[in-house]
């Protein structure tokens, strides 16, 4: 069994990886840490875990957590936390996987630019670790992830957009200018901390766009697409929050390249993802919904080129808490420790 410690265990991201690892045949959770509820068993904070996981919540800075047996550490924490913990855990011989943007970029300059989008401290606390960090989107970087000791998990919007756009960009099926990402997310994407805008009477029956001046996930989307294209790629990104708990639907648009229609586009997508067990490519013959991915690690891509107007359309559906967060983390852990990529993640989504 491979032992894992989890930081940020009481948030939605921490709970997601706890749920997955409790079902996983090869991983064992050995310690939990959080900034609140210290000393209580996790099942006292989240009673549905009683009998499944009753480990006490420790402080991440405590000697007990530092000394706990582990071959890997998952930091399901906000920006700025992982960079304070990674050096210590790596020095102890452990592998480190971080949910935030702390290790998605490989230079202090890129990190500073990212931090500016979230009004964070632009100075990375462990810049010497950045060159060795691997971007954790398994479908694009699985070979690097297999040998990685430090992985930056991708953002949830980035997962949906990159999986939806990667084949088209890689094979020049769309024009590189004028790409639009129109993305809608459930409220759980904002985390569990209560804020007035997400109070039920405020959120129910209402939807809105936000961060139109620049969402933080745009940086990783543009970086990855530029690497695939071999040239600079920019996207117009509109994030929206809708009155549902979980799920992301990203409608992705662009101009079809000359000679590209539905048949060629669909064939290219199916070929690109032929060996990816978690990405399913659909045509427009039946509707696809966020309910079809709820609780699962799948990404469903509906490819529907509009040949009449010459517009590229792909609609990407993921569960933001699974494929967009904890499921991707478990997929990365499988790769890092040599297990089958779908181990512990191969069950169906949940319905209704």
Sine and cosine of phi, psi and omega as CSV:
sin_phi,cos_phi,sin_psi,cos_psi,sin_omega,cos_omega
0.00,0.00,0.65,-0.76,0.05,-1.00
-1.00,-0.10,0.81,-0.58,-0.09,-1.00
-1.00,0.00,0.63,-0.77,-0.08,-1.00
-0.71,-0.71,0.70,-0.71,0.17,-0.98
-0.97,-0.26,0.53,-0.85,-0.04,-1.00
-0.81,-0.59,0.81,-0.59,0.10,-0.99
-0.97,-0.24,0.63,-0.77,-0.09,-1.00
0.98,0.19,0.60,0.80,-0.18,-0.98
-0.94,0.33,-0.35,0.94,-0.10,-0.99
-1.00,-0.06,-0.13,0.99,0.06,-1.00
-0.99,0.12,0.10,-1.00,-0.03,-1.00
-0.88,0.47,-0.64,0.77,0.02,-1.00
-0.91,0.41,-0.65,0.76,0.06,-1.00
-0.91,0.41,-0.67,0.74,0.03,-1.00
-0.88,0.47,-0.62,0.78,-0.01,-1.00
-0.87,0.49,-0.70,0.71,-0.01,-1.00
-0.96,0.28,-0.51,0.86,0.11,-0.99
-0.87,0.49,-0.75,0.66,-0.02,-1.00
-0.84,0.54,-0.70,0.71,-0.04,-1.00
-0.93,0.37,-0.71,0.70,-0.06,-1.00
-0.94,0.34,-0.46,0.89,0.08,-1.00
-0.90,0.43,-0.47,0.89,0.02,-1.00
-1.00,-0.04,-0.17,0.98,-0.13,-0.99
-0.98,0.18,0.72,-0.69,-0.06,-1.00
-0.97,0.24,-0.22,0.97,-0.11,-0.99
-0.87,-0.49,-0.13,0.99,0.00,-1.00
-0.93,-0.36,0.60,-0.80,0.02,-1.00
-0.78,-0.63,0.80,-0.60,0.03,-1.00
-0.99,0.15,0.81,-0.58,-0.06,-1.00
-0.93,-0.36,-0.35,0.94,0.00,-1.00
-0.33,-0.94,0.52,-0.85,0.02,-1.00
-0.80,-0.59,0.59,-0.81,0.04,-1.00
-0.67,-0.74,0.48,-0.88,0.07,-1.00
-0.36,-0.93,0.14,-0.99,-0.02,-1.00
-1.00,-0.02,-0.21,0.98,0.00,-1.00
-0.74,-0.67,0.21,-0.98,0.04,-1.00
0.87,0.50,0.47,0.88,-0.03,-1.00
-0.90,0.43,0.71,-0.71,-0.01,-1.00
0.99,-0.13,-0.35,0.94,0.02,-1.00
-1.00,0.06,0.50,-0.87,0.16,-0.99
-0.93,0.36,0.52,-0.85,-0.01,-1.00
-0.85,0.52,-0.50,0.86,-0.01,-1.00
-0.96,0.28,-0.24,0.97,0.11,-0.99
-0.99,0.17,-0.46,0.89,0.04,-1.00
-0.99,0.12,-0.67,0.74,0.02,-1.00
-0.83,-0.56,1.00,0.00,-0.14,-0.99
-0.86,0.51,-0.38,0.93,-0.01,-1.00
-0.91,0.41,-0.25,0.97,0.03,-1.00
-1.00,0.03,-0.08,1.00,-0.06,-1.00
-0.84,0.54,0.77,-0.63,-0.02,-1.00
1.00,0.05,-0.30,0.95,0.06,-1.00
-0.98,-0.18,-0.67,0.74,0.06,-1.00
-0.51,-0.86,0.91,-0.41,-0.02,-1.00
-0.85,-0.53,0.38,0.93,0.01,-1.00
-0.89,0.45,0.56,-0.83,0.04,-1.00
-0.96,0.27,0.47,-0.88,0.07,-1.00
-1.00,0.04,0.83,-0.55,-0.01,-1.00
-0.96,-0.29,0.24,-0.97,0.20,-0.98
-0.99,0.15,0.68,-0.74,-0.01,-1.00
-0.89,0.46,-0.40,0.92,0.00,-1.00
-1.00,-0.04,0.05,1.00,-0.07,-1.00
-0.98,0.20,0.47,-0.88,0.08,-1.00
-0.87,0.50,-0.55,0.84,-0.02,-1.00
-0.90,0.44,-0.69,0.72,0.00,-1.00
-0.94,0.34,-0.67,0.75,-0.01,-1.00
-0.87,0.49,-0.58,0.81,-0.08,-1.00
-1.00,0.04,-0.18,0.98,-0.07,-1.00
-0.88,0.47,0.62,-0.78,0.02,-1.00
-0.86,0.50,0.74,-0.67,0.06,-1.00
-0.20,-0.98,0.63,-0.78,0.17,-0.99
-0.98,-0.20,-0.27,0.96,0.03,-1.00
-0.57,-0.82,0.47,-0.88,0.08,-1.00
-0.80,-0.60,0.77,-0.64,0.11,-0.99
-0.96,-0.29,0.84,-0.53,0.03,-1.00
-0.97,-0.24,0.99,-0.11,0.01,-1.00
-1.00,-0.05,0.90,0.44,-0.20,-0.98
-0.79,-0.62,0.28,-0.96,0.07,-1.00
-0.93,0.37,0.18,-0.98,0.04,-1.00
-0.82,0.57,0.63,-0.78,0.07,-1.00
0.99,-0.14,-0.31,0.95,-0.05,-1.00
-1.00,0.06,-0.75,0.66,-0.06,-1.00
-0.85,0.53,-0.61,0.80,-0.04,-1.00
-0.93,0.37,-0.31,0.95,0.07,-1.00
-1.00,0.09,-0.34,0.94,-0.09,-1.00
-0.97,-0.26,-0.47,0.88,-0.19,-0.98
-0.87,0.49,-0.68,0.73,-0.06,-1.00
-0.86,0.50,-0.70,0.71,0.00,-1.00
-0.89,0.46,-0.71,0.71,-0.07,-1.00
-0.95,0.31,-0.62,0.79,0.06,-1.00
-0.91,0.42,-0.64,0.77,0.02,-1.00
-0.90,0.44,-0.45,0.89,0.04,-1.00
-0.99,0.12,0.08,1.00,0.05,-1.00
1.00,0.01,0.21,0.98,-0.03,-1.00
-0.99,-0.13,0.38,-0.93,0.15,-0.99
-1.00,-0.03,0.49,-0.87,-0.15,-0.99
-0.76,-0.65,0.79,-0.61,0.04,-1.00
-0.83,-0.56,0.82,-0.57,-0.11,-0.99
-0.89,-0.45,0.71,-0.70,-0.02,-1.00
-0.98,0.21,-0.43,0.90,-0.18,-0.98
-1.00,0.05,-0.16,-0.99,0.04,-1.00
-1.00,0.10,0.12,0.99,-0.09,-1.00
-0.86,0.50,-0.54,0.84,-0.08,-1.00
-0.78,-0.63,0.47,0.88,0.07,-1.00
-1.00,0.08,-0.21,0.98,-0.09,-1.00
-0.80,-0.60,0.52,-0.85,-0.20,-0.98
-0.98,-0.21,0.19,0.98,0.04,-1.00
-0.57,-0.82,0.48,-0.88,0.06,-1.00
-0.86,0.52,-0.56,0.83,-0.01,-1.00
-0.92,0.40,-0.70,0.71,0.04,-1.00
-0.91,0.41,-0.64,0.77,0.03,-1.00
-0.89,0.46,-0.67,0.75,0.00,-1.00
-0.87,0.50,-0.65,0.76,0.04,-1.00
-0.90,0.43,-0.67,0.74,0.05,-1.00
-0.89,0.45,-0.73,0.68,-0.04,-1.00
-0.87,0.50,-0.54,0.84,0.04,-1.00
-0.89,0.46,-0.47,0.88,0.00,-1.00
-0.96,0.27,-0.36,0.93,0.00,-1.00
-0.92,-0.38,0.26,0.97,-0.01,-1.00
0.83,0.56,0.61,0.79,0.00,-1.00
-0.99,-0.16,0.08,-1.00,0.05,-1.00
-0.93,0.37,0.86,-0.51,-0.05,-1.00
-0.96,0.27,-0.16,0.99,-0.04,-1.00
-1.00,-0.06,0.93,-0.38,0.03,-1.00
-0.95,0.31,0.68,-0.74,-0.09,-1.00
-0.98,0.19,-0.36,0.93,0.03,-1.00
-0.71,-0.70,0.91,0.42,-0.07,-1.00
-0.89,0.46,-0.39,0.92,-0.01,-1.00
-0.92,0.40,-0.30,0.95,0.00,-1.00
-1.00,0.06,-0.32,0.95,-0.13,-0.99
-0.88,0.48,-0.67,0.75,-0.03,-1.00
-0.87,0.48,-0.42,0.91,-0.02,-1.00
-1.00,-0.06,-0.01,1.00,-0.02,-1.00
-0.98,0.20,0.57,-0.82,0.01,-1.00
-0.90,-0.43,0.69,-0.72,0.04,-1.00
-0.96,0.27,0.82,-0.57,-0.24,-0.97
-1.00,-0.03,0.70,0.72,0.18,-0.98
-1.00,-0.10,0.97,-0.23,-0.20,-0.98
-0.84,0.54,-0.64,0.77,-0.08,-1.00
-0.90,0.43,-0.40,0.92,0.00,-1.00
-0.96,-0.27,-0.36,0.93,-0.14,-0.99
-0.71,-0.71,0.50,0.87,-0.12,-0.99
-0.89,0.47,-0.58,0.81,-0.02,-1.00
-0.91,0.41,-0.66,0.75,0.04,-1.00
-0.93,0.37,-0.60,0.80,-0.02,-1.00
-0.91,0.42,-0.59,0.81,-0.02,-1.00
-0.84,0.54,-0.56,0.83,-0.02,-1.00
-0.98,-0.21,0.15,0.99,-0.14,-0.99
-0.99,0.10,0.55,-0.84,0.17,-0.99
-0.97,-0.25,-0.28,0.96,-0.03,-1.00
-0.67,-0.74,0.86,-0.51,-0.07,-1.00
-0.79,-0.61,0.74,-0.67,0.13,-0.99
-0.99,-0.16,0.94,-0.33,0.00,-1.00
-0.87,0.48,0.60,-0.80,-0.03,-1.00
-0.97,0.25,0.35,-0.94,0.12,-0.99
-0.95,0.32,0.44,-0.90,-0.09,-1.00
-0.90,0.44,-0.72,0.70,0.06,-1.00
-0.88,0.47,-0.61,0.79,-0.01,-1.00
-0.89,0.46,-0.65,0.76,0.03,-1.00
-0.85,0.53,-0.77,0.64,-0.07,-1.00
-0.91,0.42,-0.66,0.75,-0.04,-1.00
-0.96,0.28,-0.69,0.73,-0.04,-1.00
-0.92,0.40,-0.68,0.73,0.04,-1.00
-0.91,0.42,-0.54,0.84,0.01,-1.00
-0.97,0.26,-0.45,0.89,-0.09,-1.00
-0.96,-0.27,-0.37,0.93,-0.16,-0.99
-0.81,0.58,-0.75,0.66,-0.03,-1.00
-0.89,0.45,-0.63,0.78,-0.03,-1.00
-0.92,0.40,-0.65,0.76,0.01,-1.00
-0.95,0.32,-0.69,0.72,-0.05,-1.00
-0.87,0.49,-0.60,0.80,-0.10,-1.00
-0.96,-0.29,0.21,0.98,0.08,-1.00
0.90,0.44,0.54,0.84,-0.05,-1.00
-0.99,0.15,-0.28,0.96,0.05,-1.00
-0.77,-0.64,0.36,-0.93,0.05,-1.00
-0.95,0.31,0.62,-0.79,-0.08,-1.00
-0.96,0.29,-0.25,0.97,0.01,-1.00
-0.99,-0.12,0.53,-0.85,0.14,-0.99
0.98,0.21,0.44,0.90,0.02,-1.00
-0.98,0.22,0.73,-0.69,-0.05,-1.00
-0.86,-0.51,0.75,-0.66,0.10,-1.00
-0.89,-0.45,0.95,-0.30,-0.02,-1.00
-0.95,-0.30,0.96,-0.27,-0.28,-0.96
-0.84,-0.55,0.73,-0.69,0.01,-1.00
-0.85,-0.53,0.72,-0.69,-0.07,-1.00
-0.77,-0.64,0.53,-0.85,0.16,-0.99
-0.94,0.34,0.27,-0.96,-0.14,-0.99
-0.93,0.38,-0.41,0.91,-0.01,-1.00
-0.88,0.47,-0.33,0.94,0.04,-1.00
-0.89,0.46,-0.33,0.94,0.03,-1.00
-1.00,0.06,-0.01,1.00,-0.01,-1.00
1.00,0.06,-0.01,-1.00,-0.13,-0.99
-1.00,-0.02,-0.18,0.98,-0.05,-1.00
-0.91,0.41,0.83,-0.56,-0.04,-1.00
-0.93,0.37,0.73,-0.69,0.12,-0.99
-0.68,-0.73,0.48,-0.88,-0.08,-1.00
-0.82,0.58,-0.62,0.78,-0.07,-1.00
-0.91,0.42,-0.36,0.93,-0.02,-1.00
-0.95,-0.31,0.15,0.99,0.13,-0.99
-0.89,0.46,0.66,-0.75,-0.15,-0.99
-0.78,0.63,-0.73,0.68,-0.01,-1.00
-0.90,0.44,-0.43,0.90,0.02,-1.00
-0.99,0.14,-0.57,0.82,-0.11,-0.99
-1.00,0.02,-0.58,0.81,-0.07,-1.00
-0.88,0.48,0.77,-0.64,0.03,-1.00
0.96,0.29,0.27,0.96,-0.04,-1.00
-0.66,-0.75,0.55,-0.83,0.07,-1.00
-0.62,-0.79,0.46,-0.89,-0.03,-1.00
-0.43,-0.90,0.44,-0.90,0.17,-0.99
-1.00,0.04,0.40,-0.92,-0.03,-1.00
-0.47,-0.88,0.26,-0.97,-0.01,-1.00
0.75,0.67,0.72,0.69,0.00,-1.00
-0.94,0.35,-0.33,0.95,0.04,-1.00
-0.97,0.23,-0.20,0.98,0.04,-1.00
0.51,-0.86,0.98,-0.18,0.04,-1.00
-0.98,0.18,0.56,-0.83,-0.09,-1.00
-0.91,0.42,-0.46,0.89,-0.04,-1.00
-0.96,0.29,-0.26,0.97,0.01,-1.00
-0.87,0.50,-0.60,0.80,-0.04,-1.00
-0.87,0.49,-0.70,0.71,-0.03,-1.00
-0.96,0.27,-0.53,0.85,0.07,-1.00
-0.88,0.47,-0.76,0.65,-0.04,-1.00
-0.92,0.38,-0.60,0.80,0.02,-1.00
-0.89,0.46,-0.75,0.66,-0.05,-1.00
-0.93,0.38,-0.66,0.75,0.03,-1.00
-0.91,0.42,-0.60,0.80,0.03,-1.00
-0.90,0.43,-0.62,0.78,0.05,-1.00
-0.90,0.44,-0.65,0.76,0.01,-1.00
-0.93,0.37,-0.60,0.80,-0.07,-1.00
-0.99,0.11,-0.39,0.92,-0.10,-0.99
0.96,0.28,0.36,0.93,0.04,-1.00
-0.36,-0.93,0.20,-0.98,-0.04,-1.00
-0.94,0.33,0.78,-0.63,0.03,-1.00
-0.85,-0.52,0.73,-0.69,0.09,-1.00
-0.87,-0.50,0.53,-0.85,0.05,-1.00
-0.77,-0.64,0.50,-0.86,0.18,-0.98
-1.00,-0.08,0.89,-0.45,-0.17,-0.98
-0.88,-0.47,0.82,-0.57,0.03,-1.00
-0.84,-0.55,0.98,-0.18,0.06,-1.00
-0.99,0.12,0.63,-0.78,0.03,-1.00
-0.69,-0.72,0.53,-0.85,0.08,-1.00
-0.93,-0.37,0.73,-0.68,-0.08,-1.00
-0.85,-0.53,0.37,-0.93,-0.12,-0.99
-0.98,0.19,0.92,0.40,0.16,-0.99
-0.62,-0.78,0.25,-0.97,-0.11,-0.99
-0.97,0.25,-0.80,0.60,-0.15,-0.99
-0.61,-0.80,0.43,-0.90,0.02,-1.00
0.84,-0.54,0.53,-0.85,0.12,-0.99
-0.76,-0.65,0.72,-0.70,0.17,-0.98
-0.85,-0.52,0.89,-0.45,0.01,-1.00
-0.93,-0.36,0.88,-0.48,0.08,-1.00
-0.99,-0.11,0.89,-0.46,-0.17,-0.99
-0.92,-0.40,0.77,-0.63,-0.11,-0.99
-0.77,-0.64,0.45,-0.89,0.10,-0.99
-0.14,-0.99,-0.03,-1.00,0.05,-1.00
-1.00,-0.07,0.79,-0.61,0.03,-1.00
-0.91,0.42,0.67,-0.74,0.10,-0.99
-0.93,0.37,0.36,-0.93,-0.01,-1.00
-0.84,0.54,0.73,-0.69,0.05,-1.00
0.99,0.12,0.03,1.00,-0.02,-1.00
-0.98,-0.19,0.81,-0.58,0.09,-1.00
-0.76,-0.65,-0.19,-0.98,-0.08,-1.00
-0.85,0.52,-0.72,0.69,-0.07,-1.00
-0.88,0.48,-0.72,0.69,-0.02,-1.00
-0.93,0.37,-0.65,0.76,-0.01,-1.00
-0.90,0.43,-0.73,0.68,-0.02,-1.00
-0.89,0.46,-0.68,0.73,0.01,-1.00
-0.90,0.45,-0.63,0.77,0.00,-1.00
-0.91,0.41,-0.65,0.76,0.01,-1.00
-0.92,0.39,-0.68,0.73,-0.01,-1.00
-0.92,0.39,-0.56,0.83,0.06,-1.00
-0.94,0.34,-0.67,0.74,-0.03,-1.00
-0.87,0.49,-0.63,0.78,-0.08,-1.00
-0.96,-0.27,0.35,0.94,-0.08,-1.00
-0.86,0.51,-0.52,0.86,-0.05,-1.00
-0.96,-0.27,0.15,0.99,-0.02,-1.00
-0.98,-0.18,0.95,-0.32,-0.14,-0.99
-0.94,0.35,-0.36,0.93,-0.08,-1.00
-0.99,-0.16,-0.03,1.00,0.02,-1.00
-0.92,-0.40,0.88,-0.48,0.02,-1.00
-0.92,-0.40,0.79,-0.62,-0.04,-1.00
-0.98,-0.20,0.81,-0.59,-0.05,-1.00
-0.87,-0.49,0.46,-0.89,0.23,-0.97
-1.00,-0.02,-0.17,-0.99,-0.09,-1.00
-1.00,-0.08,0.39,0.92,-0.09,-1.00
-0.95,0.30,-0.38,0.92,0.10,-0.99
-0.58,-0.81,0.49,-0.87,-0.01,-1.00
-0.91,0.41,0.56,-0.83,0.12,-0.99
-0.88,-0.47,0.60,-0.80,-0.07,-1.00
-0.71,-0.71,0.26,-0.97,0.07,-1.00
-0.88,0.47,-0.44,0.90,0.05,-1.00
-0.88,0.48,-0.40,0.92,-0.02,-1.00
-0.97,0.23,-0.18,0.98,0.02,-1.00
-0.85,-0.52,-0.01,1.00,-0.08,-1.00
-0.85,0.52,0.84,-0.55,0.04,-1.00
0.99,0.16,0.03,1.00,-0.02,-1.00
-0.88,-0.48,0.16,-0.99,-0.06,-1.00
-0.99,-0.16,0.28,0.96,-0.02,-1.00
-0.99,0.12,0.44,-0.90,0.26,-0.96
-0.88,-0.47,0.85,-0.52,0.04,-1.00
-0.98,-0.22,0.83,-0.56,-0.02,-1.00
-0.92,-0.40,0.88,-0.47,0.11,-0.99
-0.99,-0.12,0.90,-0.44,-0.03,-1.00
-0.99,-0.16,0.87,-0.49,-0.09,-1.00
-0.58,-0.81,0.97,0.22,0.01,-1.00
-0.91,0.42,0.68,-0.73,0.09,-1.00
-0.99,-0.12,1.00,-0.04,-0.08,-1.00
-0.94,0.35,-0.44,0.90,0.00,-1.00
-0.90,0.44,-0.64,0.77,-0.04,-1.00
-0.96,-0.27,-0.10,0.99,-0.03,-1.00
0.96,0.28,0.45,0.89,-0.06,-1.00
-0.97,-0.23,0.78,-0.63,0.14,-0.99
-0.97,0.22,0.73,-0.68,0.08,-1.00
-0.67,-0.74,0.80,-0.60,0.19,-0.98
-0.71,-0.70,0.74,-0.67,0.04,-1.00
-0.94,-0.34,0.85,-0.53,-0.09,-1.00
-0.94,-0.34,0.80,-0.60,0.01,-1.00
-0.88,-0.47,0.78,-0.63,0.15,-0.99
-0.63,-0.78,0.31,-0.95,0.25,-0.97
-1.00,0.07,0.88,-0.48,-0.09,-1.00
-0.90,0.44,-0.45,0.89,-0.02,-1.00
-1.00,0.02,-0.24,0.97,-0.02,-1.00
-0.94,-0.34,-1.00,0.08,0.01,-1.00
-0.86,0.52,-0.50,0.87,0.03,-1.00
-0.99,0.12,-0.04,1.00,-0.03,-1.00
-0.38,-0.92,-1.00,-0.01,-0.16,-0.99
-0.93,0.37,-0.57,0.82,0.04,-1.00
-0.91,0.41,-0.68,0.73,0.09,-1.00
-0.88,0.48,-0.62,0.78,0.03,-1.00
-0.88,0.47,-0.71,0.71,0.01,-1.00
-0.92,0.40,-0.61,0.79,0.08,-1.00
-0.87,0.50,-0.69,0.73,0.04,-1.00
-0.91,0.41,-0.67,0.74,0.03,-1.00
-0.87,0.49,-0.66,0.75,0.05,-1.00
-0.84,0.54,-0.72,0.69,0.01,-1.00
-0.91,0.43,-0.68,0.73,-0.06,-1.00
-0.89,0.45,-0.49,0.87,-0.06,-1.00
-0.93,-0.36,0.24,0.97,0.14,-0.99
0.98,0.22,0.31,0.95,0.05,-1.00
-1.00,-0.02,0.33,-0.94,0.11,-0.99
-0.82,0.58,0.65,-0.76,-0.14,-0.99
-0.87,0.49,-0.50,0.87,-0.06,-1.00
-0.99,-0.14,0.12,0.99,-0.06,-1.00
-0.89,0.45,0.79,-0.62,-0.03,-1.00
0.98,0.20,-0.01,1.00,-0.04,-1.00
-0.82,-0.57,0.13,0.99,-0.19,-0.98
-1.00,-0.03,0.20,0.98,0.06,-1.00
-0.99,0.16,0.26,-0.96,0.00,-1.00
-0.96,0.26,0.29,-0.96,0.15,-0.99
-0.89,0.45,0.05,-1.00,-0.02,-1.00
-0.98,-0.22,0.65,-0.76,0.01,-1.00
-0.50,-0.87,0.64,-0.76,-0.01,1.00
-0.98,0.21,0.00,0.00,0.00,0.00
